[in-house]
């Protein structure tokens, strides 16, 4: 058997097992496992280079080693590496900054990696559950913190329900298509008599299960509570790496397995897109916790990504890929800035009120947060404007002008709560100053992400669009 197409997954899987063994012999707060985890994630990125990663469908059609999967894996691995780096400046070094954390991140990244390469429903479910089981533990990682324990429990219960819904949809697709392979399901949908009622029910339940993972309305209810209760590095990984993996999984399922049923799933995706944009904008208005606000921001941004998916075809896939990449950069940057919110005793702060007058006490940090907020809102000239424009253009090219117009109008509503953060930082009386910044690596990452979403980011348009177009050529 040729293991070259799954070399990144082999590196992460064997590395996670090895780190679990190492954890038994090193001091719990030793940085060795964290450095090793970052090295493994970087090695997995380099393993994506080469012909085996563009071999197409392998392992009897269950695995897709193509550019689309490689594009998604780079995003996932880099987000996971940042989540490991963030842990050094956030967790209690005497206990929580232990070897289990990077192992769980590696396993979750491994599951997400399988998700974007799956071209069979069974492989899809294996990857999704591996990612989910690790995520449940990560959400409740601070088990002595009531909010973290509550977040893990809510995520586990609702995630179990979503898995049941997804499995029911998979069973219907298998029963009426006679296969779990995406290619076989596409053939069944393209049958001479069209899609049967059973296949359509399978389509609905499968997309509902996936919608939970991307926290699209109406399956978003877990997101604010989990993001607020989970440790900040974990919430960053949930909002960036896992969210991107789920969006790309939905893209492959819709365009590959259910391509002939575009008319049917397009209606579902359009509803989820517009509903997510509306709820993500309106529900964030009364939030006083910055992590809850970013949770609703993630719901809002998922809606825009789904507008690109609703467009279908290669142009829609390119828009989704570019949107996912830029969204991950913006989100990681925002959470890295939240890491800097600590009182004089070093305790984490999460309230919007604690940002009051930040421009007077920490002007550079306030500038960085303002850039990320404006970019998430899609306000030019920041780079976050470009992916929104791409999904709107894709929708217009697909004949969905009304969807693009409605989504563009709703952007104005969502901009309010981003501007509210700016107002608090620049126009309110200063609150107690934050503790002095520490961590040169985190500072460098904030600077790097801020530069990437600044007007300088437009220099990345050609290489990023070219890479996304090559990745989307598989559809």
N, C-alpha and C positions, 0 to 999 in steps of 0.2 A: 504494500500500500504506500502511495506517495503522500507524505505528510507535508510537503512544501506548501500547498495551498492553505494549510491551517497552522503554519509556523508561528504567527503571532499568538494564536490561542494556545499552542503548545508551550510557548515561552511563559505566558501568564499563568497557565495552569500548573506547570511544574514549579515555577517560581513561587507561587502561592503555597504549594505544598512544602517546598523547601523552607520558606520563611516560617511556617508553622512549626517545623522541627527546630529551627534556629531559636525560636521564641522560648523554647523549653530550657535553653542553656545560656541565654543572655539576660542582662538586667532588664526589667520591664520597661524602663524609660530610656533604654539605649536607642540612639538614633540609627543604629546599623540597619535595622529592618526597614526604616523609612527611606534611607538612602538607597538600599537595595531595591525597594519597590519602585522608586523613581527610575532607577537604572533599567529595570525590567520593562517598564512602560516605554522608555525611550528605545530600548532594543526592539520591542514589538513594533514601534513605528518604522524603524529601519528594516525590519523583516517584511514590511509591505512593499519594499522596492524589488522589482524583478518580475519575470514572466509568470511564475506560479500564481501571482496575485491578479493576473489578468487572464487566467485560463478558462474563464467562463464557468459553466455548470460542471461540477465534479461530484464524486462520491454518489454516483447513480442519481444525480439531479437533486440531492438534498442540500447541497452547499453551492453558493455562488461566489466564486473567486473572481471578482470583477472590479472595475474602477469605482463603481457606486459604493460597494462595500468598503474598499480601501479609503475612499474619501471620508466616509462616516467613522471608520476606525481611528483615523488620525485625530479627528475631533474628540472622540471618546477618550483615547489614551492621553491626550494632552490635558483634557479636563480632569481626568483622574490624577495625573501627576501634580496638577495645581492643588487639588484637594489634599493630597499627601503633604505638600509643602505647607499649606495653610495650617495643618494640624500642629506643627511645631510651635506656632505662635498663639495657639488658642487653648489646647487641652492642658489639664493639670499634669505636669511632668512626673509627678510621683506615682500616678496610677493610670490616668486616662490616655496619656501619650505612650501607649504600649504597643506591642507587636501585633495585637489582633486587628488594630485599625487598618494598617496598610494591607493586611491579608484580605480583609473584607472589601476594601476598595478594589484590589486586584480581581477578586472573584466577581464583584459586581461589574467591573469593566469587561471581564471575560464573558459574562452573560450578555451584556450589551453588544459585544463584538459578535457573538453568535447570532443575535437578533438581526443585525444588519446584513449578515451573510446568508441567512436562512432562505432557502427556496423550496421548503417543504413545511407543511403545517406542524409536523412533529418536531422538527428542528427548531422552528419558531417558538414552540411552547417550552422546549428544554431551555433555550437561551433566555426567554422571558422569565421563567421561574428561577433560574440561577441568579439572574440579576435581581429579582424581587426578594428572594430569601435573604440575600446579602443586605439589601436595602432595609428590610424590616429590622435587622439587627443594628445596622448603622443608625437608623432613626432613633432607636432607644439606647444608643451607646452609653450615654450618661445615665446609667440605671438608678443612680441615687437622686437624680433630678426628676421631679414629678412631671414637668412638661415634656421631657424627653421620653419618659416611660409612656405617657399618654399618646405622644406622637407615634411611637412604635406600635402601640396597641391599635390605634385607629387605622394606621396604614396596613397592619396585618389583617384586621377584620375586613376592611373594605377591599383590600387587595385579594383576599381569598374569594370574596363575592365576585369580583371582576374576573378572576381566573375561572370560576365556574361558568360565568357567562361566555367567556372566550372558548372554553372547552365544549360547551353546548354548540356554539357556532361551528367549531371545527368538526364536531361529530356530524352535524347536518351537511356540511360541505363534503365530508368523506362519504357519507351515506348516499348522497345524490350524485356525486361526481365519480365515486368508485376509486378515488385516489387522494392522497394527501399532497402530491406534488403540485407546485404552482402551475406548471405547464399543463398538467392534466385537468386542473380546475378551470383554467382559461379555456381549454378545449370544450369542457362541459358547458360553460357559459355561452360559448359561441356555437352551440348545437343548432341543428336546422330548425328546431321549434322554439329557439330562444331559451332563456333561463327558466327553469321550473320554479314553482312556488317554494319548494324545499331549498333550492339553492339560494333564492332571495332571502329566505329566513336565515340561512347560514351566513350570508353576507352581512345581514343586519347585526346578528349577535357577535360575529367575529369583529366587526368594526367597533361595536360597543365595548368589547373587552380591550381592544387596543386604545380606544379613546380614553379609558381610565388611565392608562400609562402616560398619555400625553396631557392629562388633566384638561381635556376639552369638555366644555359644557355639553350635556348635563352630568358629566362624570368627574367633576372638578372638586367635589365637596371635601376631599381629604387634603388638598394642597395647602391652604393657609395654615391649618393646625399643624400639619407635619413640618412645614418649613419653619414655623415659629418655634416648635418644640425641639426639633432636631438640632444637634450642634451645628454651628455656622459653617464649618468646612463641609459637613455632610449635606447641608441644605444647598450649598454652592454646587456640589456634584449632582444632586438631584435636579437642580434647575438647569444645569448646563449639559453634562455628559449624558445622563439618563434621558433627559427630555429630547435631546438631539437624536439619540438612538431610537426612541419610540416614534419620533416623527419620520425618520428614514424608514423604519419598519413599516409604518402605515403607507408610505409612498411606494415601497416595493410590493406590498400586498395589493394595493389598489391598481397600480399600473401593470404589474406582472400577472398575478393570479386572477385578478378581476377586471383586466383590461377590456374584454368584450362587453362587460356590464357597466361601462362608464356612466351611462345615463342613470342607472339605478343608484350607484354609490355616490355619484356627483351630488345628488339631492341631499343625501345625508351629510356629506362633507360641507356643503354650502351652509346648511343649517348650523352645524357645529361651529363653523368658522365665524359666522356673524354673531351667533349667540355668545361665543367665547370673547369676541371683541367687545361686545356690549357689557357683559357681566364683568369682565376683567377691568373695564374702565369705571363702571358705575359703583361696583362693590368696593373698590379701593378708596372711595371718597372719604369715608369715615374712619379709616385705619390710622392708628397712632403708633403701630409697631412697624419698623422699617422692613423687617423680614416678612411680615404679612403683606405689606405693600408690594414687595418684590414677588411674592407668591401670586398676587392678582396680576402683576405685570407679566408674569410668565404665562398665565392663562390668556391674557390679552394678546401677547406675542404669538402664542400657538395659533390663535385665530387667524392672524395674518399669514402664518406659514401654511395653514390649511386653505387659504384663498389660492395660493400657488398650486397646491395639490388639486384643488377643484378644477383648475385649468386643464389638468391632465397633459399627456404627451411629454415630449422631451423638454419643451420650453418651460412647462410647469415644474418638471423635475429639477431643471437648472435653478429656477427661482427658489425652490425649497432648499436645495443644497446650499446656495449662497446665503439665504436667510438663516439657515441653521448655523453656519460657520460664524457669521457676524454676531448672531444672537449669543452664541457661546462666549465670545470675547467680551461683549458688553456685560453679560451676566456675571462672569468671573471677576471682571473689574469692579463691578458694584459690590459684590460680596467681599472682595479683598479690602475695599474701603470700609465696610461694616466692621471688619476685623480690627480696625483702628479705633473703634468707638469703645473706649474703656475709661472708667473713672480714675480718680487719683490713686485708688487702691488696687487698680488693675482688673476690676470686675467688668464684665462685658455690659455694654449699654445697647439698647435696641429701640428706645422710644424716639419719635421724631423730635420731641421737645429737647432731647439732649443735643440735637444738632443746631439749636438756636444760636445765632451769631457766630457760627463756625468760621465764617469768612474773616472775622477779626482775630480769632485765636489760632486757627490753623488754615491760613488762606490757600495753601497748595492742596490740602486734602479737600477743602470745600470746592476748589476748582475741579478736581478730579471727579468728585461726586456729581457736580453740576454737568460735567461732560457726559457721564454715563446716563444720567437722567434724561438729558436732552436727546442723546443718541437712542435710548430705548423708546422715546416718544417719536422718533423719526423726524426730528427737526433738522433741516439743513443749516449749515454746511457739514454737520457731523456725519460720519460714515453710516450711522444707523438709518439714514434717509434712503440710501441706495437699495438695500434689499427690499424695503417696502415698495419702492418704485418698481422693482423687478417683478414682484408678485402681482402688482396692479397691471403692469404691461402684459404679463402672461395671461391674466384673466381677460383682459380686453382682446388679446389675440385669439382667445378661445371662444369669443362671442359672449362672454359674461360681463358685459359692460356695466350692467346694473349692480353686480356684485362688487366690482372695483369701485364704483361711485359711492355705494353705501359704506364700504370699508374705509374709503378715504375720508368720508364725512365723519365717521365714528372716531377717526384718529384724533380729531379736534377734542372730542369728549375725553378721551384717555389722556390727553396732554395736561389736563387740569392737575391731577395729583402728582405728576412729575414736577410741574411748576410750583406746586405747594412746597415741595422739598427745597427748591431753590429759594423760595420766599423766606422759609424758616431760617435758612443758613445765612442769607444776605441782608435781611431786613428786620429780623427779630433781635431783641436784646440778648447779649451773650449769656449762655448757660455756663455751668462749671466747666473749665477747660479739661480736655482729655489728657490722659497720661501720656508722657513723652513716647513717641513712636520708637518701636524696636523691630528688628528683623529686616536686614538689608535685602534678603531675597524677596520678601513680600513687597517692599518698596520698589524694587526693580520690576516686579510683575505689574504693579499698579501703573508705573511709568510706561511699560511696554504696551499694556492694554489701552491706556489712555492715548498713546500715540497712534495705535492701530485704528481707533474709532474717531480720531481727529481728522481734519481735512486731508492730512497726509495719507490717510487710509485709502483715498481715491486712487493712489498709485497702485493699489493692489487689485483694482478692478479687472484689468486684463488677465493677469495670471490666475486670479480666483475664478473668474468667469470661464476661462479656458479649461481649468481643472474640473469645474463643475460640468461643463459641456461634455468633456471626455467621459466623466463618470456617468452622466445621464444618457450617453449613447447606447447603453445596454438595453434601453426600453424602445 
